[in-house]
C-alpha cells in the first residue's frame, strides 16, 4: 500500500510540474512573441498581453487544481484501503484517517482558493478604480 501511495504522489508531482508550462503556453502565441515584427525588421519583441494579475490567477488556479486532485487521490486511497481491509479494525481505522485527512485537505484547499479569489478581486478593484 505504501508503494501505491508513493507512486500516486510521484505521479501527481510529475503531472503538476509538467502542466505548469502547458497552462502558460496558451498565453504566448506566435503573434505575442513578436516573430512577425522581427522578421519584418521592425524593433521590439512583445512578450504577451496578459497582465501580471491574470498570470498570477492562472498559476494559483492551476496549483489549487492539482492540490485538489491530490486530496481526491488520498480519499480514493482511503476508500481502497477500507475495501481491502477484510474486516481488520486496524486497517479500517487507518482508512478512515486517510479519508478524513483528504476531506480536511479539500476544505482547506477550497477555503484558500476562496480567500485568494477574494483578495485578487479586491486588488483588481482597488487598482482599476
N, CA, C and O atoms as CSV, one atom per row, in Angstrom:
chain,resi,resn,atom,element,x,y,z
A,1,UNK,N,N,0.826,-1.188,0.000
A,1,UNK,CA,C,0.000,0.000,0.000
A,1,UNK,C,C,0.872,1.255,0.000
A,1,UNK,O,O,0.520,2.253,-0.628
A,2,UNK,N,N,2.001,1.210,0.696
A,2,UNK,CA,C,2.891,2.362,0.722
A,2,UNK,C,C,3.488,2.613,-0.654
A,2,UNK,O,O,3.737,3.760,-1.026
A,3,UNK,N,N,3.722,1.534,-1.419
A,3,UNK,CA,C,4.252,1.710,-2.767
A,3,UNK,C,C,3.231,2.404,-3.649
A,3,UNK,O,O,3.591,3.244,-4.474
A,4,UNK,N,N,1.966,2.063,-3.486
A,4,UNK,CA,C,0.910,2.694,-4.280
A,4,UNK,C,C,0.802,4.171,-3.911
A,4,UNK,O,O,0.646,5.026,-4.783
A,5,UNK,N,N,0.887,4.464,-2.619
A,5,UNK,CA,C,0.801,5.854,-2.179
A,5,UNK,C,C,1.977,6.661,-2.725
A,5,UNK,O,O,1.793,7.779,-3.207
A,6,UNK,N,N,3.172,6.104,-2.652
A,6,UNK,CA,C,4.346,6.797,-3.188
A,6,UNK,C,C,4.217,6.991,-4.690
A,6,UNK,O,O,4.595,8.035,-5.222
A,7,UNK,N,N,3.684,5.985,-5.369
A,7,UNK,CA,C,3.506,6.077,-6.812
A,7,UNK,C,C,2.499,7.172,-7.164
A,7,UNK,O,O,2.739,7.952,-8.086
A,8,UNK,N,N,1.388,7.243,-6.451
A,8,UNK,CA,C,0.374,8.260,-6.732
A,8,UNK,C,C,0.886,9.663,-6.434
A,8,UNK,O,O,0.615,10.594,-7.192
A,9,UNK,N,N,1.619,9.824,-5.343
A,9,UNK,CA,C,2.173,11.132,-5.017
A,9,UNK,C,C,3.201,11.544,-6.066
A,9,UNK,O,O,3.226,12.698,-6.495
A,10,UNK,N,N,4.052,10.598,-6.479
A,10,UNK,CA,C,5.040,10.893,-7.519
A,10,UNK,C,C,4.357,11.269,-8.822
A,10,UNK,O,O,4.779,12.205,-9.501
A,11,UNK,N,N,3.310,10.545,-9.173
A,11,UNK,CA,C,2.572,10.836,-10.395
A,11,UNK,C,C,1.936,12.214,-10.330
A,11,UNK,O,O,1.962,12.956,-11.312
A,12,UNK,N,N,1.369,12.563,-9.191
A,12,UNK,CA,C,0.744,13.882,-9.039
A,12,UNK,C,C,1.780,14.994,-9.156
A,12,UNK,O,O,1.509,16.030,-9.764
A,13,UNK,N,N,2.958,14.791,-8.582
A,13,UNK,CA,C,4.016,15.799,-8.665
A,13,UNK,C,C,4.484,15.966,-10.106
A,13,UNK,O,O,4.657,17.088,-10.581
A,14,UNK,N,N,4.686,14.855,-10.796
A,14,UNK,CA,C,5.122,14.923,-12.193
A,14,UNK,C,C,4.077,15.624,-13.052
A,14,UNK,O,O,4.416,16.454,-13.895
A,15,UNK,N,N,2.814,15.292,-12.840
A,15,UNK,CA,C,1.752,15.952,-13.605
A,15,UNK,C,C,1.688,17.442,-13.293
A,15,UNK,O,O,1.492,18.260,-14.191
A,16,UNK,N,N,1.853,17.789,-12.033
A,16,UNK,CA,C,1.792,19.203,-11.653
A,16,UNK,C,C,2.937,19.978,-12.290
A,16,UNK,O,O,2.729,21.072,-12.816
A,17,UNK,N,N,4.132,19.426,-12.246
A,17,UNK,CA,C,5.291,20.116,-12.801
A,17,UNK,C,C,5.186,20.209,-14.321
A,17,UNK,O,O,5.533,21.236,-14.905
A,18,UNK,N,N,4.712,19.152,-14.959
A,18,UNK,CA,C,4.626,19.182,-16.416
A,18,UNK,C,C,3.457,20.017,-16.908
A,18,UNK,O,O,3.457,20.432,-18.067
A,19,UNK,N,N,2.465,20.278,-16.075
A,19,UNK,CA,C,1.305,21.049,-16.506
A,19,UNK,C,C,1.532,22.549,-16.410
A,19,UNK,O,O,0.819,23.312,-17.061
A,20,UNK,N,N,2.486,22.990,-15.631
A,20,UNK,CA,C,2.723,24.428,-15.498
A,20,UNK,C,C,3.099,25.053,-16.839
A,20,UNK,O,O,2.525,26.082,-17.196
A,21,UNK,N,N,4.040,24.478,-17.604
A,21,UNK,CA,C,4.320,25.075,-18.916
A,21,UNK,C,C,3.116,25.003,-19.860
A,21,UNK,O,O,2.922,25.893,-20.688
A,22,UNK,N,N,2.309,23.949,-19.736
A,22,UNK,CA,C,1.149,23.841,-20.616
A,22,UNK,C,C,0.122,24.922,-20.328
A,22,UNK,O,O,-0.535,25.402,-21.252
A,23,UNK,N,N,-0.032,25.314,-19.075
A,23,UNK,CA,C,-1.004,26.359,-18.761
A,23,UNK,C,C,-0.517,27.709,-19.237
A,23,UNK,O,O,-1.323,28.575,-19.579
A,24,UNK,N,N,0.769,27.900,-19.265
A,24,UNK,CA,C,1.317,29.170,-19.719
A,24,UNK,C,C,1.525,29.201,-21.223
A,24,UNK,O,O,1.668,30.284,-21.792
A,25,UNK,N,N,1.548,28.050,-21.888
A,25,UNK,CA,C,1.823,28.007,-23.315
A,25,UNK,C,C,0.734,28.699,-24.108
A,25,UNK,O,O,1.019,29.304,-25.142
A,26,UNK,N,N,-0.505,28.627,-23.651
A,26,UNK,CA,C,-1.567,29.279,-24.403
A,26,UNK,C,C,-1.502,30.793,-24.291
A,26,UNK,O,O,-2.117,31.493,-25.094
A,27,UNK,N,N,-0.770,31.313,-23.313
A,27,UNK,CA,C,-0.679,32.757,-23.144
A,27,UNK,C,C,0.265,33.385,-24.170
A,27,UNK,O,O,0.115,34.562,-24.498
A,28,UNK,N,N,1.225,32.628,-24.678
A,28,UNK,CA,C,2.198,33.155,-25.619
A,28,UNK,C,C,2.010,32.483,-26.970
A,28,UNK,O,O,2.343,31.309,-27.134
A,29,UNK,N,N,1.486,33.210,-27.922
A,29,UNK,CA,C,1.321,32.682,-29.271
A,29,UNK,C,C,2.407,33.249,-30.163
A,29,UNK,O,O,3.232,34.047,-29.719
A,30,UNK,N,N,2.406,32.844,-31.395
A,30,UNK,CA,C,3.427,33.331,-32.320
A,30,UNK,C,C,3.341,34.848,-32.447
A,30,UNK,O,O,4.371,35.520,-32.473
A,31,UNK,N,N,2.141,35.393,-32.526
A,31,UNK,CA,C,1.991,36.840,-32.647
A,31,UNK,C,C,2.433,37.544,-31.371
A,31,UNK,O,O,3.009,38.631,-31.434
A,32,UNK,N,N,2.170,36.937,-30.208
A,32,UNK,CA,C,2.568,37.563,-28.945
A,32,UNK,C,C,4.077,37.610,-28.794
A,32,UNK,O,O,4.609,38.517,-28.153
A,33,UNK,N,N,4.771,36.644,-29.376
A,33,UNK,CA,C,6.231,36.638,-29.262
A,33,UNK,C,C,6.868,37.674,-30.183
A,33,UNK,O,O,8.050,37.981,-30.031
A,34,UNK,N,N,6.119,38.211,-31.122
A,34,UNK,CA,C,6.641,39.263,-31.977
A,34,UNK,C,C,7.499,38.759,-33.114
A,34,UNK,O,O,8.325,39.508,-33.635
A,35,UNK,N,N,7.328,37.505,-33.517
A,35,UNK,CA,C,8.182,36.984,-34.591
A,35,UNK,C,C,7.938,37.699,-35.908
A,35,UNK,O,O,8.867,37.824,-36.705
A,36,UNK,N,N,6.735,38.170,-36.166
A,36,UNK,CA,C,6.475,38.879,-37.423
A,36,UNK,C,C,7.219,40.212,-37.435
A,36,UNK,O,O,7.772,40.590,-38.468
A,37,UNK,N,N,7.245,40.919,-36.334
A,37,UNK,CA,C,7.955,42.195,-36.293
A,37,UNK,C,C,9.455,41.987,-36.488
A,37,UNK,O,O,10.106,42.774,-37.175
A,38,UNK,N,N,10.004,40.932,-35.889
A,38,UNK,CA,C,11.431,40.680,-36.016
A,38,UNK,C,C,11.765,40.294,-37.451
A,38,UNK,O,O,12.786,40.731,-37.982
A,39,UNK,N,N,10.925,39.484,-38.088
A,39,UNK,CA,C,11.179,39.079,-39.464
A,39,UNK,C,C,11.047,40.252,-40.422
A,39,UNK,O,O,11.746,40.301,-41.433
A,40,UNK,N,N,10.162,41.198,-40.122
A,40,UNK,CA,C,9.980,42.363,-40.982
A,40,UNK,C,C,11.032,43.427,-40.735
A,40,UNK,O,O,11.089,44.414,-41.468
A,41,UNK,N,N,11.854,43.254,-39.735
A,41,UNK,CA,C,12.922,44.196,-39.468
A,41,UNK,C,C,12.543,45.309,-38.515
A,41,UNK,O,O,13.358,46.199,-38.273
A,42,UNK,N,N,11.338,45.297,-37.964
A,42,UNK,CA,C,10.982,46.332,-37.005
A,42,UNK,C,C,11.542,45.976,-35.640
A,42,UNK,O,O,11.893,44.822,-35.394
A,43,UNK,N,N,11.626,46.932,-34.772
A,43,UNK,CA,C,12.246,46.697,-33.469
A,43,UNK,C,C,11.212,46.256,-32.440
A,43,UNK,O,O,10.016,46.507,-32.590
A,44,UNK,N,N,11.683,45.615,-31.425
A,44,UNK,CA,C,10.849,45.240,-30.288
A,44,UNK,C,C,10.263,43.847,-30.411
A,44,UNK,O,O,9.878,43.398,-31.491
A,45,UNK,N,N,10.207,43.182,-29.276
A,45,UNK,CA,C,9.592,41.867,-29.184
A,45,UNK,C,C,8.545,41.951,-28.099
A,45,UNK,O,O,8.854,42.303,-26.960
A,46,UNK,N,N,7.315,41.633,-28.437
A,46,UNK,CA,C,6.237,41.640,-27.456
A,46,UNK,C,C,6.184,40.286,-26.761
A,46,UNK,O,O,6.223,39.248,-27.423
A,47,UNK,N,N,6.097,40.287,-25.453
A,47,UNK,CA,C,6.103,39.038,-24.690
A,47,UNK,C,C,4.731,38.671,-24.149
A,47,UNK,O,O,4.638,38.039,-23.097
A,48,UNK,N,N,3.697,39.041,-24.822
A,48,UNK,CA,C,2.348,38.678,-24.392
A,48,UNK,C,C,1.599,39.893,-23.898
A,48,UNK,O,O,2.180,40.935,-23.594
A,49,UNK,N,N,0.302,39.728,-23.828
A,49,UNK,CA,C,-0.512,40.866,-23.425
A,49,UNK,C,C,-1.325,40.586,-22.177
A,49,UNK,O,O,-2.255,41.335,-21.878
A,50,UNK,N,N,-1.006,39.530,-21.436
A,50,UNK,CA,C,-1.710,39.251,-20.184
A,50,UNK,C,C,-1.091,40.065,-19.064
A,50,UNK,O,O,0.127,40.227,-18.987
A,51,UNK,N,N,-1.942,40.566,-18.208
A,51,UNK,CA,C,-1.452,41.328,-17.074
A,51,UNK,C,C,-0.845,40.371,-16.040
A,51,UNK,O,O,-1.159,39.181,-16.049
A,52,UNK,N,N,0.011,40.870,-15.160
A,52,UNK,CA,C,0.574,40.015,-14.110
A,52,UNK,C,C,-0.510,39.424,-13.204
A,52,UNK,O,O,-0.353,38.319,-12.685
A,53,UNK,N,N,-1.611,40.164,-13.017
A,53,UNK,CA,C,-2.711,39.667,-12.186
A,53,UNK,C,C,-3.360,38.441,-12.839
A,53,UNK,O,O,-3.682,37.471,-12.152
A,54,UNK,N,N,-3.550,38.483,-14.150
A,54,UNK,CA,C,-4.128,37.337,-14.857
A,54,UNK,C,C,-3.190,36.132,-14.812
A,54,UNK,O,O,-3.635,34.995,-14.651
A,55,UNK,N,N,-1.900,36.387,-14.953
A,55,UNK,CA,C,-0.924,35.305,-14.881
A,55,UNK,C,C,-0.910,34.685,-13.491
A,55,UNK,O,O,-0.873,33.462,-13.358
A,56,UNK,N,N,-0.940,35.519,-12.455
A,56,UNK,CA,C,-0.974,35.015,-11.077
A,56,UNK,C,C,-2.238,34.212,-10.825
A,56,UNK,O,O,-2.198,33.172,-10.167
A,57,UNK,N,N,-3.365,34.693,-11.349
A,57,UNK,CA,C,-4.631,33.982,-11.171
A,57,UNK,C,C,-4.574,32.616,-11.840
A,57,UNK,O,O,-5.039,31.626,-11.275
A,58,UNK,N,N,-4.007,32.556,-13.038
A,58,UNK,CA,C,-3.878,31.281,-13.745
A,58,UNK,C,C,-2.998,30.312,-12.968
A,58,UNK,O,O,-3.335,29.136,-12.834
A,59,UNK,N,N,-1.876,30.797,-12.458
A,59,UNK,CA,C,-0.980,29.933,-11.686
A,59,UNK,C,C,-1.637,29.436,-10.402
A,59,UNK,O,O,-1.514,28.261,-10.056
A,60,UNK,N,N,-2.329,30.316,-9.703
A,60,UNK,CA,C,-2.985,29.930,-8.450
A,60,UNK,C,C,-4.085,28.911,-8.708
A,60,UNK,O,O,-4.203,27.923,-7.982
A,61,UNK,N,N,-4.894,29.145,-9.741
A,61,UNK,CA,C,-5.956,28.197,-10.059
A,61,UNK,C,C,-5.401,26.836,-10.449
A,61,UNK,O,O,-5.966,25.805,-10.085
A,62,UNK,N,N,-4.293,26.830,-11.191
A,62,UNK,CA,C,-3.670,25.564,-11.576
A,62,UNK,C,C,-3.124,24.832,-10.353
A,62,UNK,O,O,-3.288,23.619,-10.225
A,63,UNK,N,N,-2.474,25.574,-9.453
A,63,UNK,CA,C,-1.940,24.950,-8.238
A,63,UNK,C,C,-3.058,24.377,-7.377
A,63,UNK,O,O,-2.935,23.272,-6.849
A,64,UNK,N,N,-4.144,25.125,-7.236
A,64,UNK,CA,C,-5.273,24.638,-6.440
A,64,UNK,C,C,-5.918,23.412,-7.073
A,64,UNK,O,O,-6.372,22.509,-6.369
A,65,UNK,N,N,-5.957,23.381,-8.409
A,65,UNK,CA,C,-6.499,22.218,-9.105
A,65,UNK,C,C,-5.697,20.969,-8.772
A,65,UNK,O,O,-6.271,19.927,-8.455
A,66,UNK,N,N,-4.384,21.066,-8.842
A,66,UNK,CA,C,-3.564,19.894,-8.564
A,66,UNK,C,C,-3.578,19.502,-7.091
A,66,UNK,O,O,-3.521,18.316,-6.770
A,67,UNK,N,N,-3.653,20.473,-6.200
A,67,UNK,CA,C,-3.792,20.137,-4.787
A,67,UNK,C,C,-5.113,19.433,-4.525
A,67,UNK,O,O,-5.177,18.498,-3.727
A,68,UNK,N,N,-6.160,19.879,-5.192
A,68,UNK,CA,C,-7.455,19.213,-5.071
A,68,UNK,C,C,-7.406,17.791,-5.595
A,68,UNK,O,O,-7.996,16.885,-5.006
A,69,UNK,N,N,-6.700,17.593,-6.709
A,69,UNK,CA,C,-6.556,16.238,-7.252
A,69,UNK,C,C,-5.802,15.327,-6.283
A,69,UNK,O,O,-6.143,14.154,-6.130
A,70,UNK,N,N,-4.791,15.865,-5.642
A,70,UNK,CA,C,-4.047,15.070,-4.663
A,70,UNK,C,C,-4.957,14.705,-3.491
A,70,UNK,O,O,-4.912,13.574,-3.007
A,71,UNK,N,N,-5.776,15.642,-3.032
A,71,UNK,CA,C,-6.702,15.358,-1.927
A,71,UNK,C,C,-7.712,14.287,-2.323
A,71,UNK,O,O,-8.030,13.408,-1.522
A,72,UNK,N,N,-8.216,14.356,-3.553
A,72,UNK,CA,C,-9.155,13.335,-4.021
A,72,UNK,C,C,-8.461,11.978,-4.105
A,72,UNK,O,O,-9.061,10.956,-3.771
A,73,UNK,N,N,-7.202,11.955,-4.549
A,73,UNK,CA,C,-6.450,10.692,-4.591
A,73,UNK,C,C,-6.273,10.108,-3.193
A,73,UNK,O,O,-6.328,8.891,-3.017
A,74,UNK,N,N,-6.063,10.963,-2.204
A,74,UNK,CA,C,-5.930,10.488,-0.821
A,74,UNK,C,C,-7.248,9.871,-0.350
A,74,UNK,O,O,-7.253,8.835,0.314
A,75,UNK,N,N,-8.367,10.518,-0.699
A,75,UNK,CA,C,-9.669,9.953,-0.330
A,75,UNK,C,C,-9.876,8.612,-1.018
A,75,UNK,O,O,-10.360,7.663,-0.401
A,76,UNK,N,N,-9.513,8.531,-2.288
A,76,UNK,CA,C,-9.657,7.268,-3.018
A,76,UNK,C,C,-8.759,6.173,-2.435
A,76,UNK,O,O,-9.161,5.012,-2.364
A,77,UNK,N,N,-7.550,6.542,-2.020
A,77,UNK,CA,C,-6.664,5.560,-1.387
A,77,UNK,C,C,-7.274,5.054,-0.088
A,77,UNK,O,O,-7.196,3.863,0.215
A,78,UNK,N,N,-7.881,5.951,0.680
A,78,UNK,CA,C,-8.551,5.544,1.914
A,78,UNK,C,C,-9.712,4.605,1.630
A,78,UNK,O,O,-9.900,3.614,2.336
A,79,UNK,N,N,-10.491,4.909,0.602
A,79,UNK,CA,C,-11.594,4.026,0.227
A,79,UNK,C,C,-11.114,2.671,-0.240
A,79,UNK,O,O,-11.706,1.645,0.094
A,80,UNK,N,N,-10.031,2.664,-1.020
A,80,UNK,CA,C,-9.462,1.394,-1.477
A,80,UNK,C,C,-8.948,0.576,-0.296
A,80,UNK,O,O,-9.146,-0.638,-0.230
A,81,UNK,N,N,-8.286,1.261,0.631
A,81,UNK,CA,C,-7.761,0.566,1.811
A,81,UNK,C,C,-8.899,-0.011,2.651
A,81,UNK,O,O,-8.778,-1.105,3.202
A,82,UNK,N,N,-9.998,0.726,2.744
A,82,UNK,CA,C,-11.158,0.249,3.509
A,82,UNK,C,C,-11.765,-0.959,2.825
A,82,UNK,O,O,-12.130,-1.926,3.494
A,83,UNK,N,N,-11.881,-0.924,1.511
A,83,UNK,CA,C,-12.474,-2.054,0.786
A,83,UNK,C,C,-11.626,-3.314,0.892
A,83,UNK,O,O,-12.156,-4.425,0.907
A,84,UNK,N,N,-10.312,-3.142,0.965
A,84,UNK,CA,C,-9.423,-4.306,1.034
A,84,UNK,C,C,-9.032,-4.663,2.462
A,84,UNK,O,O,-8.151,-5.499,2.664
A,85,UNK,N,N,-9.667,-4.048,3.458
A,85,UNK,CA,C,-9.304,-4.293,4.860
A,85,UNK,C,C,-9.741,-5.679,5.335
A,85,UNK,O,O,-9.164,-6.210,6.284
A,86,UNK,N,N,-10.722,-6.258,4.710
A,86,UNK,CA,C,-11.239,-7.592,5.069
A,86,UNK,C,C,-11.627,-7.674,6.547
A,86,UNK,O,O,-11.371,-8.684,7.203
A,87,UNK,N,N,-12.238,-6.621,7.064
A,87,UNK,CA,C,-12.741,-6.642,8.428
A,87,UNK,C,C,-11.733,-6.295,9.498
A,87,UNK,O,O,-12.085,-6.255,10.677
A,88,UNK,N,N,-10.500,-6.044,9.129
A,88,UNK,CA,C,-9.475,-5.695,10.107
A,88,UNK,C,C,-9.730,-4.281,10.631
A,88,UNK,O,O,-9.684,-3.306,9.880
A,89,UNK,N,N,-9.999,-4.192,11.935
A,89,UNK,CA,C,-10.309,-2.895,12.542
A,89,UNK,C,C,-9.136,-1.927,12.425
A,89,UNK,O,O,-9.333,-0.720,12.285
A,90,UNK,N,N,-7.945,-2.446,12.481
A,90,UNK,CA,C,-6.746,-1.620,12.390
A,90,UNK,C,C,-6.665,-0.932,11.025
A,90,UNK,O,O,-6.397,0.266,10.936
A,91,UNK,N,N,-6.902,-1.706,9.972
A,91,UNK,CA,C,-6.846,-1.143,8.618
A,91,UNK,C,C,-8.025,-0.218,8.344
A,91,UNK,O,O,-7.882,0.777,7.633
A,92,UNK,N,N,-9.180,-0.537,8.897
A,92,UNK,CA,C,-10.355,0.317,8.714
A,92,UNK,C,C,-10.123,1.666,9.387
A,92,UNK,O,O,-10.482,2.705,8.833
A,93,UNK,N,N,-9.528,1.655,10.575
A,93,UNK,CA,C,-9.227,2.907,11.272
A,93,UNK,C,C,-8.239,3.746,10.473
A,93,UNK,O,O,-8.386,4.963,10.363
A,94,UNK,N,N,-7.236,3.082,9.921
A,94,UNK,CA,C,-6.248,3.789,9.103
A,94,UNK,C,C,-6.909,4.371,7.845
A,94,UNK,O,O,-6.586,5.484,7.428
A,95,UNK,N,N,-7.822,3.622,7.253
A,95,UNK,CA,C,-8.526,4.094,6.061
A,95,UNK,C,C,-9.408,5.292,6.392
A,95,UNK,O,O,-9.480,6.249,5.621
A,96,UNK,N,N,-10.074,5.238,7.534
A,96,UNK,CA,C,-10.915,6.363,7.950
A,96,UNK,C,C,-10.073,7.618,8.174
A,96,UNK,O,O,-10.498,8.724,7.840
A,97,UNK,N,N,-8.881,7.441,8.739
A,97,UNK,CA,C,-7.993,8.585,8.953
A,97,UNK,C,C,-7.559,9.185,7.610
A,97,UNK,O,O,-7.515,10.405,7.455
A,98,UNK,N,N,-7.244,8.326,6.652
A,98,UNK,CA,C,-6.862,8.811,5.322
A,98,UNK,C,C,-8.007,9.591,4.682
A,98,UNK,O,O,-7.803,10.673,4.131
A,99,UNK,N,N,-9.202,9.033,4.760
A,99,UNK,CA,C,-10.341,9.691,4.138
A,99,UNK,C,C,-10.670,11.016,4.822
A,99,UNK,O,O,-10.991,11.997,4.151
A,100,UNK,N,N,-10.593,11.047,6.131
A,100,UNK,CA,C,-10.876,12.306,6.828
A,100,UNK,C,C,-9.783,13.337,6.538
A,100,UNK,O,O,-10.071,14.528,6.426
A,101,UNK,N,N,-8.540,12.889,6.416
A,101,UNK,CA,C,-7.456,13.814,6.055
A,101,UNK,C,C,-7.689,14.387,4.662
A,101,UNK,O,O,-7.443,15.571,4.430
A,102,UNK,N,N,-8.157,13.564,3.742
A,102,UNK,CA,C,-8.460,14.051,2.400
A,102,UNK,C,C,-9.583,15.068,2.392
A,102,UNK,O,O,-9.510,16.069,1.680
A,103,UNK,N,N,-10.626,14.821,3.181
A,103,UNK,CA,C,-11.749,15.763,3.253
A,103,UNK,C,C,-11.299,17.080,3.880
A,103,UNK,O,O,-11.670,18.152,3.402
A,104,UNK,N,N,-10.509,17.007,4.936
A,104,UNK,CA,C,-9.987,18.230,5.558
A,104,UNK,C,C,-9.107,18.980,4.552
A,104,UNK,O,O,-9.151,20.208,4.479
A,105,UNK,N,N,-8.312,18.240,3.780
A,105,UNK,CA,C,-7.483,18.860,2.753
A,105,UNK,C,C,-8.313,19.598,1.716
A,105,UNK,O,O,-7.969,20.712,1.322
A,106,UNK,N,N,-9.396,18.988,1.275
A,106,UNK,CA,C,-10.266,19.639,0.298
A,106,UNK,C,C,-10.896,20.900,0.883
A,106,UNK,O,O,-11.009,21.917,0.199
A,107,UNK,N,N,-11.307,20.832,2.152
A,107,UNK,CA,C,-11.888,22.011,2.798
A,107,UNK,C,C,-10.857,23.137,2.875
A,107,UNK,O,O,-11.185,24.292,2.605
A,108,UNK,N,N,-9.629,22.816,3.238
A,108,UNK,CA,C,-8.572,23.822,3.320
A,108,UNK,C,C,-8.272,24.403,1.942
A,108,UNK,O,O,-8.107,25.614,1.795
A,109,UNK,N,N,-8.203,23.535,0.932
A,109,UNK,CA,C,-7.913,23.997,-0.424
A,109,UNK,C,C,-9.012,24.920,-0.932
A,109,UNK,O,O,-8.722,25.968,-1.508
A,110,UNK,N,N,-10.272,24.542,-0.724
A,110,UNK,CA,C,-11.373,25.396,-1.166
A,110,UNK,C,C,-11.393,26.720,-0.410
A,110,UNK,O,O,-11.702,27.762,-0.988
A,111,UNK,N,N,-11.068,26.683,0.870
A,111,UNK,CA,C,-11.006,27.924,1.647
A,111,UNK,C,C,-9.890,28.826,1.129
A,111,UNK,O,O,-10.082,30.030,0.959
A,112,UNK,N,N,-8.733,28.238,0.883
A,112,UNK,CA,C,-7.604,29.022,0.366
A,112,UNK,C,C,-7.924,29.602,-1.003
A,112,UNK,O,O,-7.571,30.745,-1.297
A,113,UNK,N,N,-8.595,28.814,-1.844
A,113,UNK,CA,C,-8.965,29.308,-3.162
A,113,UNK,C,C,-9.963,30.463,-3.047
A,113,UNK,O,O,-9.842,31.459,-3.761
A,114,UNK,N,N,-10.931,30.337,-2.167
A,114,UNK,CA,C,-11.909,31.409,-1.982
A,114,UNK,C,C,-11.268,32.688,-1.471
A,114,UNK,O,O,-11.561,33.777,-1.964
A,115,UNK,N,N,-10.393,32.554,-0.483
A,115,UNK,CA,C,-9.717,33.731,0.072
A,115,UNK,C,C,-8.839,34.379,-0.991
A,115,UNK,O,O,-8.823,35.603,-1.122
A,116,UNK,N,N,-8.109,33.566,-1.748
A,116,UNK,CA,C,-7.238,34.098,-2.792
A,116,UNK,C,C,-8.039,34.801,-3.877
A,116,UNK,O,O,-7.652,35.872,-4.343
A,117,UNK,N,N,-9.151,34.203,-4.278
A,117,UNK,CA,C,-10.001,34.827,-5.283
A,117,UNK,C,C,-10.537,36.163,-4.782
A,117,UNK,O,O,-10.571,37.139,-5.531
A,118,UNK,N,N,-10.949,36.211,-3.534
A,118,UNK,CA,C,-11.446,37.459,-2.968
A,118,UNK,C,C,-10.349,38.520,-2.912
A,118,UNK,O,O,-10.582,39.676,-3.264
A,119,UNK,N,N,-9.144,38.124,-2.465
A,119,UNK,CA,C,-8.034,39.084,-2.362
A,119,UNK,C,C,-7.659,39.605,-3.742
A,119,UNK,O,O,-7.473,40.810,-3.913
A,120,UNK,N,N,-7.543,38.713,-4.739
A,120,UNK,CA,C,-7.194,39.170,-6.076
A,120,UNK,C,C,-8.288,40.039,-6.677
A,120,UNK,O,O,-7.988,41.023,-7.354
A,121,UNK,N,N,-9.548,39.696,-6.444
A,121,UNK,CA,C,-10.651,40.526,-6.927
A,121,UNK,C,C,-10.645,41.895,-6.296
A,121,UNK,O,O,-10.877,42.894,-6.977
A,122,UNK,N,N,-10.384,41.957,-5.003
A,122,UNK,CA,C,-10.300,43.243,-4.310
A,122,UNK,C,C,-9.121,44.052,-4.817
A,122,UNK,O,O,-9.229,45.266,-4.990
A,123,UNK,N,N,-7.988,43.388,-5.059
A,123,UNK,CA,C,-6.814,44.092,-5.573
A,123,UNK,C,C,-7.081,44.654,-6.959
A,123,UNK,O,O,-6.637,45.758,-7.272
A,124,UNK,N,N,-7.792,43.920,-7.786
A,124,UNK,CA,C,-8.123,44.425,-9.125
A,124,UNK,C,C,-9.048,45.631,-9.010
A,124,UNK,O,O,-8.851,46.629,-9.703
A,125,UNK,N,N,-10.057,45.550,-8.139
A,125,UNK,CA,C,-10.979,46.680,-7.971
A,125,UNK,C,C,-10.281,47.920,-7.442
A,125,UNK,O,O,-10.589,49.036,-7.862
A,126,UNK,N,N,-9.344,47.734,-6.525
A,126,UNK,CA,C,-8.648,48.886,-5.940
A,126,UNK,C,C,-7.719,49.519,-6.965
A,126,UNK,O,O,-7.626,50.744,-7.040
A,127,UNK,N,N,-7.038,48.711,-7.746
A,127,UNK,CA,C,-6.054,49.264,-8.682
A,127,UNK,C,C,-6.692,49.816,-9.950
A,127,UNK,O,O,-6.082,50.651,-10.618
A,128,UNK,N,N,-7.891,49.382,-10.301
A,128,UNK,CA,C,-8.510,49.892,-11.528
A,128,UNK,C,C,-9.441,51.058,-11.285
A,128,UNK,O,O,-9.814,51.745,-12.237
A,129,UNK,N,N,-9.830,51.308,-10.054
A,129,UNK,CA,C,-10.749,52.433,-9.773
A,129,UNK,C,C,-10.009,53.646,-9.293
A,129,UNK,O,O,-10.626,54.674,-9.013
